[in-house]
Amino acid sequence: MRRTAPAEERERRDGHAGHAGHTGGSGRREPLRTEFTFELPRGYVDEAGVVHHTGVMRLATARDELVPLRDDRVRENSAYLSVVLISRVVTRIGTVDDIHPGIIEDLFASDLAFLQDFYRRINAEGHTRAAVTCPACKEEFAVNLAGGRLGES
């Protein structure tokens, strides 16, 4: 399923240009980014003992947020909502592309917390950057929560 549209197609469809969306340096709209890569802090350990660190999360739709509310597991335990929701929007973890609530249940707590925050950032804030302050020198800078190895910028 295609989730991005070239600027010309969106402008033709919307009937106007430049009123919504981010524009690049050329004054043209950039395509909507709908998938974001991430790197889990600890990693998902599959049945064979292989640890998977990288993955992909897509933007959530209204349906993604509504469907879990009809799930009996969520009705019985509201805390399960995030497990079902995250399982709907994570499309891949390592080589595992059949993501379901059971996979998310098997994540370490720190990885689930990371994915919950990542979900909030890309869906509510629209980016994966976070402002941080160095505890040693007190310098403020931005880090990209989408991943990268330690020491990379």
PANU-704373 format. One record per residue (C-alpha): residue number from 0; x, y, z. Coordinates in Angstrom, 1 decimal, padded with zeros to 4 digits. Layout:
<sites>
<num NUM; x X; y Y; z Z> $
...
</sites>
This chain:
<sites>
<num 0; x 000.0; y 000.0; z 000.0> $
<num 1; x 001.4; y 003.4; z -001.0> $
<num 2; x 001.3; y 005.9; z 001.8> $
<num 3; x 003.3; y 008.8; z 000.3> $
<num 4; x 002.3; y 011.0; z -002.6> $
<num 5; x 004.5; y 013.2; z -004.7> $
<num 6; x 004.0; y 017.0; z -004.2> $
<num 7; x 002.5; y 017.5; z -007.6> $
<num 8; x 000.0; y 014.7; z -007.1> $
<num 9; x -001.0; y 016.2; z -003.7> $
<num 10; x -001.3; y 019.7; z -005.1> $
<num 11; x -003.4; y 018.5; z -008.0> $
<num 12; x -005.6; y 016.5; z -005.6> $
<num 13; x -005.9; y 019.3; z -003.0> $
<num 14; x -006.4; y 022.0; z -005.7> $
<num 15; x -003.8; y 024.3; z -004.1> $
<num 16; x -000.1; y 024.4; z -003.2> $
<num 17; x 001.8; y 025.7; z -000.2> $
<num 18; x -001.0; y 025.8; z 002.3> $
<num 19; x -000.2; y 022.7; z 004.3> $
<num 20; x 002.7; y 020.4; z 004.8> $
<num 21; x 006.4; y 021.0; z 005.0> $
<num 22; x 008.3; y 022.4; z 002.1> $
<num 23; x 011.8; y 021.7; z 001.2> $
<num 24; x 014.4; y 024.2; z 000.2> $
<num 25; x 013.0; y 024.3; z -003.4> $
<num 26; x 009.6; y 025.5; z -002.1> $
<num 27; x 008.1; y 022.1; z -003.0> $
<num 28; x 006.4; y 019.8; z -000.4> $
<num 29; x 008.4; y 016.9; z 000.9> $
<num 30; x 006.7; y 013.5; z 000.8> $
<num 31; x 004.9; y 012.5; z 004.0> $
<num 32; x 007.1; y 010.1; z 005.9> $
<num 33; x 005.1; y 007.2; z 007.2> $
<num 34; x 007.7; y 004.7; z 008.3> $
<num 35; x 010.4; y 005.2; z 010.9> $
<num 36; x 013.3; y 002.9; z 011.8> $
<num 37; x 014.2; y 002.3; z 015.4> $
<num 38; x 016.8; y 000.5; z 017.4> $
<num 39; x 015.7; y -001.3; z 020.6> $
<num 40; x 017.7; y -000.6; z 023.7> $
<num 41; x 018.0; y -004.4; z 024.6> $
<num 42; x 016.5; y -006.2; z 021.6> $
<num 43; x 013.9; y -008.8; z 020.9> $
<num 44; x 015.0; y -012.4; z 021.6> $
<num 45; x 013.3; y -014.8; z 019.2> $
<num 46; x 012.5; y -018.5; z 019.8> $
<num 47; x 016.0; y -019.5; z 018.4> $
<num 48; x 017.7; y -017.1; z 020.8> $
<num 49; x 018.6; y -014.6; z 018.1> $
<num 50; x 018.6; y -011.0; z 019.3> $
<num 51; x 016.9; y -008.5; z 017.0> $
<num 52; x 017.7; y -004.8; z 017.6> $
<num 53; x 016.4; y -002.8; z 014.6> $
<num 54; x 012.8; y -002.4; z 013.4> $
<num 55; x 010.3; y -000.3; z 011.6> $
<num 56; x 007.2; y 001.5; z 013.0> $
<num 57; x 004.6; y 003.1; z 010.7> $
<num 58; x 002.4; y 006.1; z 011.5> $
<num 59; x -000.8; y 005.0; z 013.3> $
<num 60; x -004.2; y 005.5; z 011.7> $
<num 61; x -007.4; y 006.2; z 013.5> $
<num 62; x -008.3; y 002.6; z 013.0> $
<num 63; x -005.1; y 001.5; z 014.7> $
<num 64; x -006.2; y 003.4; z 017.8> $
<num 65; x -009.9; y 002.3; z 017.7> $
<num 66; x -009.7; y -001.4; z 016.9> $
<num 67; x -007.8; y -002.3; z 020.1> $
<num 68; x -010.7; y -000.9; z 022.2> $
<num 69; x -012.9; y -003.7; z 021.0> $
<num 70; x -010.3; y -006.3; z 022.0> $
<num 71; x -011.4; y -008.5; z 025.0> $
<num 72; x -007.9; y -008.5; z 026.4> $
<num 73; x -008.0; y -004.7; z 026.5> $
<num 74; x -011.5; y -004.6; z 028.0> $
<num 75; x -010.2; y -006.9; z 030.8> $
<num 76; x -007.0; y -005.0; z 031.4> $
<num 77; x -006.6; y -001.5; z 030.0> $
<num 78; x -002.8; y -001.7; z 030.4> $
<num 79; x -002.9; y -004.3; z 027.5> $
<num 80; x -004.0; y -001.5; z 025.1> $
<num 81; x -000.4; y -000.4; z 024.4> $
<num 82; x 000.6; y -004.0; z 023.6> $
<num 83; x -002.1; y -004.4; z 021.0> $
<num 84; x -001.6; y -000.9; z 019.6> $
<num 85; x 002.2; y -001.3; z 019.3> $
<num 86; x 001.7; y -004.7; z 017.6> $
<num 87; x -000.5; y -003.0; z 015.0> $
<num 88; x 002.1; y -000.3; z 014.0> $
<num 89; x 005.4; y -002.1; z 014.3> $
<num 90; x 005.9; y -003.8; z 010.9> $
<num 91; x 009.2; y -005.5; z 011.5> $
<num 92; x 011.7; y -006.3; z 014.3> $
<num 93; x 015.0; y -007.6; z 012.8> $
<num 94; x 014.0; y -010.4; z 010.4> $
<num 95; x 010.6; y -010.9; z 012.2> $
<num 96; x 007.8; y -009.4; z 010.1> $
<num 97; x 004.8; y -011.2; z 011.6> $
<num 98; x 004.4; y -008.8; z 014.5> $
<num 99; x 001.5; y -009.7; z 016.8> $
<num 100; x 000.7; y -009.0; z 020.5> $
<num 101; x 002.6; y -012.1; z 021.6> $
<num 102; x 005.8; y -010.7; z 020.1> $
<num 103; x 005.3; y -007.4; z 021.9> $
<num 104; x 004.6; y -009.3; z 025.2> $
<num 105; x 008.0; y -011.0; z 024.9> $
<num 106; x 009.9; y -007.7; z 024.7> $
<num 107; x 011.9; y -006.6; z 027.7> $
<num 108; x 010.1; y -003.9; z 029.7> $
<num 109; x 012.7; y -001.3; z 028.6> $
<num 110; x 012.1; y -002.0; z 025.0> $
<num 111; x 008.3; y -001.8; z 025.4> $
<num 112; x 008.7; y 001.6; z 027.1> $
<num 113; x 011.0; y 002.7; z 024.3> $
<num 114; x 008.4; y 001.8; z 021.7> $
<num 115; x 005.6; y 003.5; z 023.6> $
<num 116; x 007.7; y 006.7; z 023.7> $
<num 117; x 008.7; y 006.3; z 020.0> $
<num 118; x 005.0; y 005.9; z 019.1> $
<num 119; x 004.1; y 009.0; z 020.9> $
<num 120; x 006.9; y 011.0; z 019.3> $
<num 121; x 006.2; y 010.1; z 015.7> $
<num 122; x 002.4; y 010.2; z 016.0> $
<num 123; x 001.9; y 013.2; z 018.3> $
<num 124; x 005.0; y 015.3; z 017.8> $
<num 125; x 005.9; y 014.2; z 014.2> $
<num 126; x 009.6; y 013.6; z 014.8> $
<num 127; x 012.0; y 011.3; z 016.6> $
<num 128; x 014.3; y 013.8; z 018.2> $
<num 129; x 014.5; y 014.5; z 021.9> $
<num 130; x 016.2; y 017.4; z 023.7> $
<num 131; x 018.8; y 016.2; z 026.2> $
<num 132; x 021.4; y 017.8; z 028.5> $
<num 133; x 024.8; y 016.3; z 029.1> $
<num 134; x 025.0; y 015.5; z 032.8> $
<num 135; x 028.8; y 016.2; z 032.9> $
<num 136; x 029.1; y 019.5; z 030.9> $
<num 137; x 025.4; y 020.6; z 031.0> $
<num 138; x 025.5; y 021.2; z 027.2> $
<num 139; x 022.1; y 020.9; z 025.6> $
<num 140; x 021.7; y 019.0; z 022.3> $
<num 141; x 019.2; y 016.8; z 020.3> $
<num 142; x 019.4; y 013.1; z 019.9> $
<num 143; x 017.5; y 011.0; z 017.4> $
<num 144; x 015.5; y 008.2; z 019.1> $
<num 145; x 015.2; y 006.4; z 015.9> $
<num 146; x 018.4; y 004.6; z 016.4> $
<num 147; x 022.0; y 004.6; z 015.4> $
<num 148; x 024.9; y 003.2; z 017.4> $
<num 149; x 026.3; y 004.8; z 020.5> $
<num 150; x 028.5; y 007.7; z 019.6> $
<num 151; x 026.8; y 008.4; z 016.3> $
<num 152; x 025.1; y 011.7; z 015.7> $
</sites>
